[in-house]
Amino acid sequence: MSELVEKDILAALDAITASGDTQSLIAADRVQGLVLRDGNIGFSIEVDGLAPETLNGLKAQAEKAVKNLSNVVSVTCILTAHRRTQEKPLHNSTNTEIPTVFKRIKTVIAVASGKGGVGKSTVAINLATALAKAGNTTGLLDADIYGPSMPHFLGIAEKPQLSEDKNLIPIHVDGIHTMSIGYLVDSEQAMIWRGPMAQGALMQMLEDVAWPDLDVLVLDLPPGTGDIQLTMAQRIPVSGAVLVTTPSDLALADVIRAIAMFEKTQVPVLGLIENMAYLDAPDGTRLYPFGEGGEAMAKKLKLAHLAALPLDAAIGTNGSHEAFKKLAARISKSIKETA
């Protein structure tokens, strides 16, 4: 996308003033994280100090103003109440403290998705297991505080034991060290927590757990963009993130939102994982029930297409499928290249 289009976007947003402000969105430095991808546009608006009842209208006004420009395919606007800190990455901010546990963890990989239902947790578990099978001491943290699914997928009903220091001991399964808030609460209990409570729970899963020295820690993030992702960016030195999606064209806007979040927090995006990409029929025919848009989507977003994973219930969670072995190798290579 040309510089002229970027100027047009900024000019369109410069014509909007939030209710209660005396300056435009641009003059008030409320527009952040502008992402331009072949006509697909994403940006965030900082809403600190604005009346909550005006925010939906402001979001709609901003998206409409940008959509009215020429050659625009889609527009995604995210509202956030967190100001950036002197153009520094949030995970390097002097206002936050990185937990000492990361002195024992060499690499942190975040597995994310723009929305739920794309098989992100299954991918995260298989990736962690494949990394362990490749010889890495691997941990897996279920960071979906509101809807932990790891106990179900791994078939774990036991509670973690306590160490002599009264820290939780990760449950070891399939060669990986795992921890989930779901290990500590009843599976039918609703996690109705405000943002700060969820953020605190995530940090406890890191700081109050007896993690061993790890080559890799895989974070299974909740879907979307929210408090947990912000905490990750502020407090966790993430080496890189991978985005899980389905090949449907409808998933593009969700992926763009996730990209905008990671670019805003300066977390490297290692690439796109296309889940449920195809189905091998008994006669050997390969079917594409959701279309063949994965590679095209990655190309459009200028991301590496890390893997196309089959729609196959027999894959399970043990990381032995050849696709996950190749995925683990590619991600390990990407981490080394971005280090």
Buried (B, 14 or more C-beta within 10 A) or exposed (E): BEEEBEEBBBEBBBEBBBEEBEEBBBEBEBBBBBBBBEBBBBBBBBBEEBEEEBBEEBBEBBBEBBEEBEEBBBBBBBBBEBEBBEEEBBBEBEEBEBBEBBEEBBBBBBBBBBBBEBBBBBBBBBBBBBBBBBEBBBBBBBBBBBBBBBBEBBEBEEEBEEEEEEBBBBBEBBBBBBBBBBBBEEEEEEBEBEEEEBBEBBBBBBEBBBBEEBBBBBBBBBBBBBBBBBBBBBBBBBBBBBBBBBBBEEBBBBBBBBBBBBBBBBBBBBBBBBBBBBBEEEEEEEEBEBEEBBBBBBEBBEBBBBBBBBBEEEBBBBBBBEBBBEBBEBBBEBBEEEE
